[in-house]
Amino acid sequence: MSDDLDEAVTTFLEQADKAYSEYEQGYADADATLRVLERHVADLRDVADEDVE
């Protein structure tokens, strides 16, 4: 795994934890939380695709 991908995974996990925490605390509804997670997954996929090339 490249350093870029390793960093992207770490960033994704941090952002996912934050999104879940905000949902659990009532700061975001389920739909908004899913949209945030979908964006983070897309970002992670982009970096993973670049790493493969």
C-alpha positions in Angstrom: 0.0 0.0 0.0 1.4 3.4 -1.0 1.8 6.2 1.5 -1.0 8.1 -0.3 -3.4 5.2 0.1 -2.4 4.6 3.7 -3.1 8.3 4.4 -6.4 8.1 2.6 -7.5 5.1 4.6 -6.6 6.9 7.9 -8.4 10.0 6.8 -11.5 8.0 5.7 -11.7 6.3 9.1 -11.3 9.5 11.0 -14.0 11.2 8.9 -16.3 8.2 9.1 -15.9 8.2 12.9 -16.8 11.9 13.0 -19.9 11.3 10.8 -21.1 8.5 13.0 -20.5 10.5 16.2 -22.4 13.5 14.8 -25.3 11.2 13.9 -25.3 9.5 17.3 -25.3 12.9 19.1 -28.2 14.1 17.0 -26.4 16.7 15.0 -27.2 15.0 11.6 -30.0 12.8 10.4 -29.5 9.4 8.7 -29.8 10.7 5.2 -27.2 13.4 5.7 -24.8 11.0 7.4 -25.1 8.6 4.5 -24.4 11.4 2.0 -21.3 12.4 4.0 -20.1 8.8 4.1 -20.7 8.3 0.4 -18.5 11.3 -0.4 -15.7 9.9 1.9 -16.0 6.5 0.2 -15.8 8.1 -3.2 -12.7 10.0 -2.2 -11.1 6.8 -0.9 -11.9 5.0 -4.1 -10.3 7.8 -6.1 -7.1 7.4 -4.2 -7.2 3.6 -4.4 -7.8 3.7 -8.1 -4.8 6.1 -8.5 -2.7 3.7 -6.4 -3.5 0.8 -8.7 -2.4 2.6 -11.9 
